[in-house]
Amino acid sequence: MNASVLSGKFVVLGVTGSIAVYKVVELARRLTQAGATVQVVMTPGATQFVQPLTFQALTYRPVEVEMFGTFDDRAAGHVAMGQQADVVVIAPATAHTLARLANGFADDLIGTTVLASHAPLIIAPAMETHMWANPATQENVETLRDRGATIVEPESGELASGLSGQGRLASLEAIGAAIEDALATSSALAGKRIVVTAGPTLEPIDPVRVISNRSSGKMGYAIAAAALRAGADVRLISGPVALRPPAGVRVVRIETAAELHDAVLAALPGAHAVVMAAAVADYRPAAPAYQKLKKREQGDDVTLTLVRNPDVLQAIVAKRDQGTLVVGFKAETGDAVAEASRMLREKGLDLVVANDVTAKGSEFGSDTDEVTFVSADGVEALPLLSKREVARRLVAKITERLAI
């Protein structure tokens, strides 16, 4: 746990009746050791798995269980806790708890505390795999997400029932990262509008087939989240990906390079920085078929005529406002730094992020990356890092440049 983020923060930790309660004992200990004040709130069901005294011994605070329990001189303890909280964490969250929170029930201390709080809400569900997959549970999860809650989804593996599937409480590292993200929000980019592009583009050959690339969108989404944590107004222009955008980010969905071009130029006026992390197709079929091409009609060989797509980066540089930063990405299979330097010079960019997608840990779809920042100020090579950390460092550089 990051003490620089957690120290002095008031964390309300809601614990509900799941066998995974025993894992959350360690979470409470780690938060406390990092300097947070941890107020544990347990449902009666949770106390059947772990006694409140266990949490009290680790957090040095009384554990609250009953609605009208030991709230010393506070007339409305749930209101006081909710308003004092810097973050509210529900872990583990049962299916029953998800349903009650989604419907705004206020019949226990956790429900009333959540309703009374304006703090970020982080929910880490844990339950039997069929309960997690049930449409009712998934609808409740979506409702909570739509309201801004961060859902740290359960992991797949062996469950208490002896079966395997998704339902195990997420790792303490994943829950801790979500807590740190919620608390690390700063005002460094307050009042700044950042446009981020992410994911691949799809160029239709016919209504079924497309020309595309292997971009997962993970880096672009990580950058959008990092900019949001820094207080920016973030517009995320995304190609088709299997990712959920960070709550609070405005999302524009696109498919083709032409759509990306138009969406970025529409978002450009007033933008303080544009980060082009999307992998844009350089070419598209000149004449896409209106109906699916049939093998029996095409024969053994098919020739496609490709035409060049508009250069989105070039268009951005040409039409940007004075002072708007433009960051490009250069994914290569050879000398990425040399190509990034050429790109920086020829396109008039402020910064290029270069990476070799054949390097171990930097492949398409990975959660890590080894990148080099290339700018007029020089070349800065980073070690292999998580995409989240790369994004944080990139946003820090953008922040520094916008402050000049």
N, C-alpha and C positions, 0 to 999 in steps of 0.2 A: 504494500500500500504506500502511496506517495504522501509522505508527511507534509510536504509543502502545500499540497492541495487540501488535505483532510484536517490539518491542525486547526483547532478552534471551531470546527464546524459542528453543528447539532444535527445528528442523524437519528431519525425515528426508524427503528427496525421492527416491522410488524412480522410476527412469526405465527404461522397457522398450522393446523393439525395434520402434518404429513410426517412420514418416517424420516424424511430428509431434514427434519429439525436438527438432528445431531450435527449435520454439516455446518449449519448456520451458527452454531456455538463458536466455531473457529473464525467465521466471518466477523462476529461481534468482537472477538479478541483482537483480530488484526486491525479493525477500525479503531478500537480503543488505543492500541499501541501506536497507531499513526497519529494520535493526538485528537481524534474526534471525541465528542461527547455523544455516547450512544444510549438512547432511551429505548429499551426493549418493551414492546407491547405484545402480549401473547393472547391468543384465543384460549378458552378453556380446553379445547381439543389438543392444542399444542402442548399444554402442561401434562398431558397423559404420556407424552414421549420423553420430554425433558423437564425437569423441575425448574421453576423460576429462579431458585437459588443459584443454579449453575450460571445463568446469564448475569445475575447480580454480582457474583463473585468475580466475574471477568470484566464487567463494565463499571463496577463500583457505584451502581445506581439501583434503586428499587425497581423491580419489574412491575409494570401495570398489567392487570388482567381484567378486572371487573370495571364496568362502566362507572360505578360509584364506589371506587376503591380507596386507595391511599393517596389521594391528591393533595395532601397537606392543606394549605390554606387557599388552594385554587378553587374557585366556584365552578369552573367549567374546564376540567383538565384536558379534555380532548381538543378544545379550542386553543388552549394555551400551548399544547404540544404542536398542534398543526401550524400555528402561527409562528412558533419559535423555530420550527424545522428548517434547515437548509436543504434537506432532501429527505424524502420518505421512501423507504425500501420495504417491500413486502416479499419475504423469502423465508421458507417456501410459500408459494401461493397455491392453495388447493383450487379445484374446479369450483367448489362452493364459494370460495372467496372471490374468484373472478366474476362469478355471476352476481354476487352481492355488490361488488364495486361497480360493475358495469351498469347496474340498475339503481345505484345511488342509495342502497339501504343504509340506514343509520341505527341499526339495532345492536351494534357492539362497538367496542372501543376503537378497533381498527377502522371500521367503516366511518365512524364519526370523525376520527382524526383526519382521514383522507379528505372528507368533504370540507373540513375546516381549514385545510392547508392550501396555500398557493405555491408551495415548493414543488420542484420536480418530483415526479412519481416514477419509481423503478419497480417493476414487478418481475419476479423470477418464479414461474410456475413449476410445480412438480406433481406428477400424478401418473396413474396407470395409462399406458399408451392409447387405449381405446377411448378413455375419457378425454385425453388431450385432443385426439382426432375428431371427436364428436362435433357435429356442426354447431351445436349450441355453445360449446366451449369456444370454438373458433370465432363465432359471431361476437361473443363477449370480449375476446382478445382484440378483435378488430375495432369494437366500440371503444375500448380503452386506448388503443393506439390512436384512433381518430381524435381523441380528446388530449393527446399529447403525452400519454404514458409511454415510457420505454419498457418494452417487453424483452427480457433476456430469456430467449426461448430455451426450453429443456433440451438436453442432449439425448442422443440415442445410446442404448446399451442395455445391460441387464438390469431389470427392475426388481423391486422387493418381492413381487409376485412370482419371480423366477422366470418370467417371460422376458423377451428382449424387444426393444422398440423405443421410440422417442417418448420421453417422459421423465428422465432423470434430471434432477436439479442441475442447472448449468454450473460450470466450474466456479470456484471462488474467484479465480482470476478474471473470468468474464464478468461476474457480478461486480467485482471491485473496479474493473475498467469502466463499467457503466456509471458507477457512483462517481468516479473521478471525472468522467466526462461531464456529468451534470454539475459538478462543483467547480470545474475548471473554467466555466464560462467567464469571459472577461469582457471588458469594454474597449479592448485595443482597436477593434475595427468598428466601433459604434458609429453609426451614421454613414458607413461605407456600403456601397452595393457591389457585390462580387458575383460575376457570372462564371459558372463552371460548366464545362461540357464533359460528358462521360459516355462510355460504352461504345459499341460498334455502330456502323450504319449498314443498312440493307439496301442493295440495289437489285430491283426485280428483273429476272430473266423472263419469267411468266408469272401468273398468279400464285404459283406454288414454289418456284425455285428462286434463289437469290444469290448474289455475290456478296460476301461479307468477310469478316475477319474474326480473330479469336479473343477480342477484347471482352473482359468480364465486367468492366465498369467499376471494379472495386476501388481503384485509385481515385477516380473522379468523385465517387461517393464519399470516400474518406476525406478528400479535400473540402467538399461541401460541408461535411460535418465539422471539420476543424475550423473553417471560416465562420460557421454558425456559432461555435463555442467562443470565438473571438469577438462576437457581438455584431457580425456583419448581417446585412440583408442579403440573403443568398438566393440566386436564381440558378437552378440546376436544369440544364438542357440535356436530356438523356435519350440515348438510343435504347433498343430493346435489351434489357438485362433482367436477371433473376434476383434483384436486390430491392430492398425496401428503403426509400429515401429517409433521411433523418427528419424527425418531426420538426416543423417550423421552416423547412426549406420549400420554396415555391418551385414546382416541377413543371417543365414543358416536355412532353413526349414527342420524339421525332423518329423517323425511320431512315429516310434517305439523306445523302449528303446535301442535296438541294434544300430539303426541309431544315437541316441543321444550319445551313447558310442563312436562310431567311429568319430562323428563330434567334440566332445570335445577333444578327444585325438589328432585329426588332428590340432586343434587350440591351443593345449597346449604348444608346443615349443615356447619359447619367451614370454609367457604370464606372467605378473607380479602378477595377481590375477585371480582366478576362483570363481565365485559365482553361486552355484548350487541351483537356486530357482525353477527349474522345479520339477514337481511332477512325479516321475518315477515309472512306474508299476514294482512291485517286481517279478511278474510272467507273463508268456505268455502261450497261448495254445501250446501244444507240436506239434500238427499237424493241422494247419489251413486248412479248406476245400477249395478246389479250386473253387467250385461252391456253390451257396447259399444253405444252409441246408433247407430242406422242412419239415414242420410240419408233413405232412402225411407220410413221410418216417422215421421220428425220433421217433414217438410215444409220449407218455405223458411225459416221463422223458429222459433227455439228460445228459450225463456225459462228462465233459471236463477234460482232463488230462493237468495239468499245470506244467511247468518247470520254474526254477528260471532264471530270467534275470541277465545279468552281473551287478556287483556292480560298478556303474560308479564312485562314490566317491573313492572307494578303488583303482580303476585303476588310477585315477588322482593323488592320493597321492603317489602311487608307481612310477609313471613316471614323476612327476613334476620336473622342474628345481629347483636347490637350491635357496631358497628365495621366491619361488612362494607361495602366500597365497591361501589357499583353505577354502572357506566359505560354510557351509552346512545349509540347512533349515530342521526343524523338525516340521511338522504339526501333532498335536496329538489331541486326544479326552479325554485326562485325564491329567496326570502330565507331561506336555510338557517339563518342565525344567529338571526333572530327566532323561527323555529320551534323551534330548539334551546333558546332561552331559555324559551319557553313549556313545552316538554317537561321541562326541568330543574325548573321551578317546580311544574308540575302533578303530576308523578310523584314528586317528592322524590328526584331523583337527585343524585349527587355530582359528576358530570361528564358532559357530552354532547359528542360529536365530530360537528361539522356539516360537510357538504360539499354543493356544488351539482353534481349528476351531469351537468348539461348543460355545465359549464365544460370548456374544452379541457384534456386531461390527466387529468381526474377522471371520465371516463366509466366505466360499468360494464365490467369486464374489463380495464381499463388497469393498468399496473404502477406508475403514479404517482397522486398524489392531492394536492389542495390543500384542507386542512381547517382548521377553527377549533375550538379547545378552549373550551368555554363552561362556566363554573362559578360558584359564589357569589363566587369571588375575582376574577372578571372575564372578559374575552374575550381570547384569544390566537390571532391569525391566523398560520398558517404559510404559507410559500411553497410552490410546487409541489415536492414531494419524492417519492422512491420510497416505495412502501408499506412497505418494510422500515425506512426511516428514520422514517416516521410512527409505525410500531409501536414502534420503539425509544424515541422521545420520549414516547409514551403510557405505556409501561411505566415510564419514568423518573418520570413524574408520579405513577403509582400507587405506586411505591416511596417517593417523598417523602411521600405522604399516609399510607401505612401506618407510616412511621417516626415520625409525630407522636404 
